[in-house]
Amino acid sequence: MIAGIGVDIVDVPRFGRQLERTPALHTRLFTEHERDLPLRSLAARFAAKEAIAKALGAPAGMNWQDCSIIKDAAGDPQVHVTGTVAATAALKGITCWHLSLSHDGDMAIAMVVAER
């Protein structure tokens, strides 16, 4: 059963300028293993984290470090949650995440379905 859905789109050059203006965002938004990825990938991961927050009902106090986008053995993106995000997901009974990422030109988009 679907517990929540979320979608977000990011303008990659604009996101890059925000990261340049506020270097602390890089460590606040991304886990250690995400930080060295190319800007396009960072933008898509940020869109995914925003979509995850929306699927959870935009809970207050969400720690961006408690959500990461990893690749499985086949190279497909997967949602990995810990801490505050995992706790909120557990409260909502979420047991499975479905994630799709896409890039086109200067845009990155993510769509998430949270399932219980």
For each residue, the residues with C-beta under 8 A, 3 or more apart:
1: 115 116
2: 5 113 114 115
3: 55 92 93 94 114 115 116
4: 54 55 56 57 92 94 113 114
5: 2 54 55 111 112 113 114
6: 50 51 52 53 54 55 56 110 111 112 114
7: 51 54 109 110 111 112
8: 46 47 48 50 51 54 109 110
9: 47 107 108 109
10: 14 15 43 44 46 47 50 107 108 109
11: 14 15 43 106 107
12: 15 16 39 40 43 103 106 107 108
13: 16 17 106
14: 10 11 17 18
15: 10 11 12 18 19 39 42 43 46 108
16: 12 13 19 20 39 43
17: 13 14 20 21
18: 14 15 21 22 25
19: 15 16 22 23 25 26 39 42
20: 16 17 23
21: 17 18
22: 18 19 25
23: 19 20 26
24: 27 28
25: 18 19 22 28 29
26: 19 23 29 30 35
27: 24 30 35
28: 24 25 64 65
29: 25 26 46 49 64
30: 26 27 34 35 42 45 46 64 68
31: 34 35 65 68
32: 35
33: 36 68 70
34: 30 31 37 41 42 45 68 69
35: 26 27 30 31 32
36: 33
37: 34 41 42 45
38: 41 42
39: 12 15 16 19 42 43
40: 12 43 44 103 108
41: 34 37 38 44 45
42: 15 19 30 34 37 38 39 45 46
43: 10 11 12 15 16 39 40 46 47 108
44: 10 40 41 47 48 69 101 102 103 108 109 110
45: 30 34 37 41 42 48 49 68 69 101 110
46: 8 10 15 29 30 42 43 49 50 108
47: 8 9 10 43 44 50 51 101 108 109 110
48: 8 44 45 51 52 69 77 79 99 101 110 112
49: 29 45 46 52 53 64 67 69
50: 6 8 10 46 47 53 54 110
51: 6 7 8 47 48 54 55 99 110 111 112
52: 6 48 49 55 56 67 79 81 85 97 112 114
53: 6 49 50 56 58 59 62
54: 4 5 6 7 8 50 51 57 58 112
55: 3 4 5 6 51 52 112 113 114
56: 4 6 52 53 59 62 85 88 89 92 94 114
57: 4 54 92
58: 53 54 62
59: 53 56 62 84 88
60:
61: 84
62: 53 56 58 59 66 67 84 85 88
63: 66 67 83 84 85
64: 28 29 30 49 67
65: 28 31 83
66: 62 63 81 82 83 84 85 86
67: 49 52 62 63 64 79 80 81 82 85
68: 30 31 33 34 45 80
69: 34 44 45 48 49 77 78 79 80 99 101
70: 33 77 78 80
71: 75 76 77 78
72: 75 76 77 78
73:
74:
75: 71 72
76: 71 72
77: 48 69 70 71 72 99 100 101
78: 69 70 71 72 97 99
79: 48 52 67 69 97 99 112
80: 67 68 69 70
81: 52 66 67 85 86 89 97
82: 66 67 85 86
83: 63 65 66 86 87
84: 59 61 62 63 66 87 88
85: 52 56 62 63 66 67 81 82 88 89
86: 66 81 82 83 89 90
87: 83 84 90 91
88: 56 59 62 84 85 91 92
89: 56 81 85 86 92 94 114
90: 86 87 93 94
91: 87 88
92: 3 4 56 57 88 89 114 116
93: 3 90 116
94: 3 4 56 89 90 97 114 115 116
95: 115 116
96: 114 115 116
97: 52 78 79 81 94 112 113 114 115
98: 112 113 115
99: 48 51 69 77 78 79 110 111 112
100: 77 110 111 112
101: 44 45 47 48 69 77 108 109 110
102: 44 108 109 110
103: 12 40 44 107 108 109
104: 107 109
105:
106: 11 12 13
107: 9 10 11 12 103 104
108: 9 10 12 15 40 43 44 46 47 101 102 103
109: 7 8 9 10 44 47 101 102 103 104
110: 6 7 8 44 45 47 48 50 51 99 100 101 102
111: 5 6 7 51 99 100
112: 5 6 7 48 51 52 54 55 79 97 98 99 100
113: 2 4 5 55 97 98
114: 2 3 4 5 6 52 55 56 89 92 94 96 97
115: 1 2 3 94 95 96 97 98
116: 1 3 92 93 94 95 96
